[in-house]
Amino acid sequence: MTSFHDRLPERGDGEKAAFVASGRGTARARRGDWSRKLPKRNAVLARAFLGIGVAVMELLVAGATAATMEALYHAFAYGDSGITSPNLELCLLSTLLFVISNAMRGDYRIAEYLTLKRQDWRLFAVWSLSFLIALAFGFLTRATETSRGGVLLFFVGGYVSIFVARRLLTKVAHDATQAGGMASRRVFLVGVSENIESFAHRHKSSGCGMEIVGAIGLRENPATIDEDLTLAAAAARMLRPDDIFILAPWSETRMIESCVNAFMRVPAQIHLGPEKVLDRFANARIDKNGGISSLSLGGQPLNLVEVIAKRVFDILGASLALTMLSPLLLVVAAAIKLDSEGQVFFLQRRYGFNREPFRIFKFRSMTTMEDGRRVVQATAGDRRITRIGSFIRRYNIDELPQLLNVLKGEMSLVGPRPHALAHDQLFERKIALYARRHNVKPGITGWAQVNGLRGEIDSPEKIRARIEHDLYYIDNCSLLFDIWIIVLTVFSKKAYRNAV
């Protein structure tokens, strides 16, 4: 972060304002070396050209992918390297629509490339919609002489190539921001000195791409606030920031209103800085319901479209898995019946979405069927585990009947693993935010499980680590994240650790 201690233009005694200072009621300057600041006009142009460069890059990447997929399709399907003109035109139209849509949504701003958190679903949605519009246009104009294989290859390959390109750009942008070589926004701070210091400290280590070009702390004396803000507005005009953050407790309504009135005449976006409580809510946003504006702190992790997409994916995935694994399921059922007395399936009450109880299906792997107020966890070498039970628990086969819970809508393919009711009630009393796990449907597999956090919970550290991973999934859940977790469930060695 740039220091704000250097040269401040000399002013008369009657014009001194209170700048950020460690003591209260003192006047001191803090801002960067103005002679080294990039003029705002040049900075805006640089960001605009960078955004155009990213858009052109995506055009080139998708165009090259279209030509490559078309050539590969012809090579394998027809034994030649020809490219069908209607196919290529359709693919290029789809790409052009995709880039235009992103540009209109503001997705080519530098800030969008500092993180791709929760953007993978949006990227897939825009790509799919652009592709469908291009297909519809081709149908309406009768330009439908296209090979379905080549077009479908482009749909998949184009999305993958753009997704990879964006991931690489995100890493480059993040590294450049951390090194201080790129800033998405130039920021001016004004308000209470303590809040400014806290904000600047958080920004320094966050890599959020903001460059603090100036900061002014207001004196506590109400009689001086107009004088302080006059100087602050003059400094903001000179520094030409993109954004002005008012950093004052929200209870200080008079100070906030005075700041707003002072900076309304400065050509920059005005922001009311965050209160400490917002640090707990990564997705806090302003909502409008009719004429009512409110600050939304949090709610359902997925919106309606994402909920529908996840449910469709669960139904298709569970149906396909049951069909493909039916021979294995029949063999395991027969082996359990022959290995020990008792039922093939073990049903136990668990809490699901919104803490609604349901009965989970599992292959019976133990000689007991506990489902009361006291449930003893399985431990390494537990004598209650049957011979076939040890094998199916080791490879997660005992969880496969939960595909039926997925089809019933009680579970999802991916989500936090549900615990027995007795354990749920115990952990809720001991671990903060444990109950947030019930904000989504429980899953057959989850982010904690593919990171080796499964099996016996014999220490507070183990359950805390598991909950941390579950909450990370809730805050970052998406369709692509689900697919990645399923891939890791099958192929990652961590997913098979700590089985008992």
WOJOBEL-V276457 format. One record per residue. N is the residue number from 1. OMEGA is omega as a letter, one per 30 degrees, with the letter a starting at -180 (NA if undefined). Layout:
n:N omega:OMEGA
n:N omega:OMEGA
This chain:
n:1 omega:a
n:2 omega:l
n:3 omega:a
n:4 omega:a
n:5 omega:a
n:6 omega:a
n:7 omega:l
n:8 omega:l
n:9 omega:l
n:10 omega:l
n:11 omega:l
n:12 omega:a
n:13 omega:a
n:14 omega:a
n:15 omega:a
n:16 omega:l
n:17 omega:a
n:18 omega:l
n:19 omega:a
n:20 omega:a
n:21 omega:a
n:22 omega:l
n:23 omega:a
n:24 omega:l
n:25 omega:l
n:26 omega:a
n:27 omega:a
n:28 omega:a
n:29 omega:l
n:30 omega:l
n:31 omega:a
n:32 omega:l
n:33 omega:a
n:34 omega:a
n:35 omega:a
n:36 omega:a
n:37 omega:l
n:38 omega:l
n:39 omega:a
n:40 omega:a
n:41 omega:l
n:42 omega:l
n:43 omega:l
n:44 omega:l
n:45 omega:l
n:46 omega:l
n:47 omega:l
n:48 omega:l
n:49 omega:l
n:50 omega:l
n:51 omega:l
n:52 omega:l
n:53 omega:l
n:54 omega:l
n:55 omega:l
n:56 omega:l
n:57 omega:a
n:58 omega:l
n:59 omega:a
n:60 omega:a
n:61 omega:a
n:62 omega:l
n:63 omega:l
n:64 omega:l
n:65 omega:l
n:66 omega:l
n:67 omega:a
n:68 omega:a
n:69 omega:l
n:70 omega:l
n:71 omega:l
n:72 omega:a
n:73 omega:l
n:74 omega:a
n:75 omega:a
n:76 omega:a
n:77 omega:a
n:78 omega:l
n:79 omega:l
n:80 omega:a
n:81 omega:a
n:82 omega:l
n:83 omega:a
n:84 omega:a
n:85 omega:l
n:86 omega:l
n:87 omega:a
n:88 omega:l
n:89 omega:l
n:90 omega:a
n:91 omega:a
n:92 omega:l
n:93 omega:l
n:94 omega:l
n:95 omega:a
n:96 omega:l
n:97 omega:l
n:98 omega:a
n:99 omega:l
n:100 omega:l
n:101 omega:l
n:102 omega:l
n:103 omega:a
n:104 omega:l
n:105 omega:a
n:106 omega:a
n:107 omega:l
n:108 omega:l
n:109 omega:a
n:110 omega:a
n:111 omega:a
n:112 omega:a
n:113 omega:l
n:114 omega:l
n:115 omega:l
n:116 omega:a
n:117 omega:l
n:118 omega:l
n:119 omega:a
n:120 omega:l
n:121 omega:l
n:122 omega:l
n:123 omega:l
n:124 omega:a
n:125 omega:a
n:126 omega:l
n:127 omega:a
n:128 omega:a
n:129 omega:l
n:130 omega:l
n:131 omega:a
n:132 omega:l
n:133 omega:l
n:134 omega:l
n:135 omega:l
n:136 omega:l
n:137 omega:l
n:138 omega:l
n:139 omega:a
n:140 omega:l
n:141 omega:l
n:142 omega:l
n:143 omega:a
n:144 omega:l
n:145 omega:a
n:146 omega:l
n:147 omega:a
n:148 omega:l
n:149 omega:a
n:150 omega:a
n:151 omega:l
n:152 omega:l
n:153 omega:l
n:154 omega:a
n:155 omega:a
n:156 omega:a
n:157 omega:l
n:158 omega:l
n:159 omega:a
n:160 omega:a
n:161 omega:l
n:162 omega:l
n:163 omega:l
n:164 omega:l
n:165 omega:l
n:166 omega:l
n:167 omega:l
n:168 omega:l
n:169 omega:l
n:170 omega:l
n:171 omega:l
n:172 omega:a
n:173 omega:a
n:174 omega:l
n:175 omega:l
n:176 omega:l
n:177 omega:l
n:178 omega:l
n:179 omega:l
n:180 omega:a
n:181 omega:a
n:182 omega:l
n:183 omega:a
n:184 omega:a
n:185 omega:l
n:186 omega:a
n:187 omega:l
n:188 omega:a
n:189 omega:l
n:190 omega:l
n:191 omega:a
n:192 omega:a
n:193 omega:a
n:194 omega:l
n:195 omega:l
n:196 omega:l
n:197 omega:a
n:198 omega:l
n:199 omega:a
n:200 omega:l
n:201 omega:l
n:202 omega:a
n:203 omega:a
n:204 omega:a
n:205 omega:a
n:206 omega:a
n:207 omega:a
n:208 omega:l
n:209 omega:l
n:210 omega:l
n:211 omega:l
n:212 omega:a
n:213 omega:l
n:214 omega:a
n:215 omega:l
n:216 omega:l
n:217 omega:a
n:218 omega:l
n:219 omega:a
n:220 omega:a
n:221 omega:a
n:222 omega:a
n:223 omega:a
n:224 omega:a
n:225 omega:l
n:226 omega:l
n:227 omega:l
n:228 omega:a
n:229 omega:l
n:230 omega:l
n:231 omega:l
n:232 omega:l
n:233 omega:l
n:234 omega:l
n:235 omega:l
n:236 omega:l
n:237 omega:a
n:238 omega:a
n:239 omega:l
n:240 omega:l
n:241 omega:l
n:242 omega:a
n:243 omega:l
n:244 omega:l
n:245 omega:l
n:246 omega:a
n:247 omega:l
n:248 omega:l
n:249 omega:a
n:250 omega:l
n:251 omega:l
n:252 omega:a
n:253 omega:a
n:254 omega:l
n:255 omega:a
n:256 omega:l
n:257 omega:l
n:258 omega:l
n:259 omega:l
n:260 omega:a
n:261 omega:a
n:262 omega:a
n:263 omega:l
n:264 omega:a
n:265 omega:l
n:266 omega:a
n:267 omega:l
n:268 omega:l
n:269 omega:a
n:270 omega:a
n:271 omega:l
n:272 omega:a
n:273 omega:a
n:274 omega:l
n:275 omega:a
n:276 omega:a
n:277 omega:a
n:278 omega:l
n:279 omega:a
n:280 omega:a
n:281 omega:a
n:282 omega:a
n:283 omega:l
n:284 omega:a
n:285 omega:l
n:286 omega:l
n:287 omega:l
n:288 omega:l
n:289 omega:a
n:290 omega:l
n:291 omega:a
n:292 omega:l
n:293 omega:l
n:294 omega:l
n:295 omega:a
n:296 omega:a
n:297 omega:a
n:298 omega:a
n:299 omega:l
n:300 omega:a
n:301 omega:a
n:302 omega:l
n:303 omega:a
n:304 omega:a
n:305 omega:a
n:306 omega:l
n:307 omega:l
n:308 omega:a
n:309 omega:l
n:310 omega:l
n:311 omega:l
n:312 omega:l
n:313 omega:l
n:314 omega:a
n:315 omega:a
n:316 omega:a
n:317 omega:a
n:318 omega:l
n:319 omega:l
n:320 omega:a
n:321 omega:l
n:322 omega:l
n:323 omega:a
n:324 omega:a
n:325 omega:a
n:326 omega:l
n:327 omega:l
n:328 omega:a
n:329 omega:l
n:330 omega:l
n:331 omega:a
n:332 omega:l
n:333 omega:l
n:334 omega:a
n:335 omega:l
n:336 omega:a
n:337 omega:a
n:338 omega:a
n:339 omega:a
n:340 omega:l
n:341 omega:l
n:342 omega:a
n:343 omega:l
n:344 omega:a
n:345 omega:l
n:346 omega:l
n:347 omega:a
n:348 omega:a
n:349 omega:l
n:350 omega:l
n:351 omega:l
n:352 omega:l
n:353 omega:l
n:354 omega:l
n:355 omega:l
n:356 omega:a
n:357 omega:l
n:358 omega:l
n:359 omega:a
n:360 omega:l
n:361 omega:l
n:362 omega:l
n:363 omega:l
n:364 omega:a
n:365 omega:a
n:366 omega:l
n:367 omega:l
n:368 omega:a
n:369 omega:a
n:370 omega:l
n:371 omega:a
n:372 omega:a
n:373 omega:l
n:374 omega:l
n:375 omega:a
n:376 omega:a
n:377 omega:l
n:378 omega:l
n:379 omega:l
n:380 omega:a
n:381 omega:a
n:382 omega:a
n:383 omega:l
n:384 omega:a
n:385 omega:a
n:386 omega:a
n:387 omega:l
n:388 omega:l
n:389 omega:l
n:390 omega:a
n:391 omega:a
n:392 omega:l
n:393 omega:a
n:394 omega:a
n:395 omega:l
n:396 omega:a
n:397 omega:a
n:398 omega:a
n:399 omega:a
n:400 omega:l
n:401 omega:l
n:402 omega:l
n:403 omega:l
n:404 omega:l
n:405 omega:l
n:406 omega:l
n:407 omega:l
n:408 omega:l
n:409 omega:a
n:410 omega:a
n:411 omega:l
n:412 omega:l
n:413 omega:a
n:414 omega:l
n:415 omega:l
n:416 omega:l
n:417 omega:l
n:418 omega:l
n:419 omega:l
n:420 omega:a
n:421 omega:a
n:422 omega:a
n:423 omega:l
n:424 omega:a
n:425 omega:l
n:426 omega:a
n:427 omega:l
n:428 omega:a
n:429 omega:a
n:430 omega:a
n:431 omega:l
n:432 omega:l
n:433 omega:l
n:434 omega:a
n:435 omega:l
n:436 omega:l
n:437 omega:a
n:438 omega:l
n:439 omega:l
n:440 omega:l
n:441 omega:l
n:442 omega:a
n:443 omega:l
n:444 omega:l
n:445 omega:a
n:446 omega:a
n:447 omega:l
n:448 omega:a
n:449 omega:a
n:450 omega:l
n:451 omega:l
n:452 omega:a
n:453 omega:l
n:454 omega:l
n:455 omega:a
n:456 omega:l
n:457 omega:a
n:458 omega:l
n:459 omega:l
n:460 omega:a
n:461 omega:a
n:462 omega:a
n:463 omega:l
n:464 omega:l
n:465 omega:l
n:466 omega:a
n:467 omega:l
n:468 omega:l
n:469 omega:l
n:470 omega:l
n:471 omega:l
n:472 omega:l
n:473 omega:a
n:474 omega:a
n:475 omega:a
n:476 omega:a
n:477 omega:l
n:478 omega:a
n:479 omega:l
n:480 omega:l
n:481 omega:l
n:482 omega:a
n:483 omega:a
n:484 omega:l
n:485 omega:l
n:486 omega:l
n:487 omega:l
n:488 omega:l
n:489 omega:a
n:490 omega:a
n:491 omega:a
n:492 omega:l
n:493 omega:a
n:494 omega:a
n:495 omega:a
n:496 omega:l
n:497 omega:l
n:498 omega:l
n:499 omega:l
n:500 omega:NA
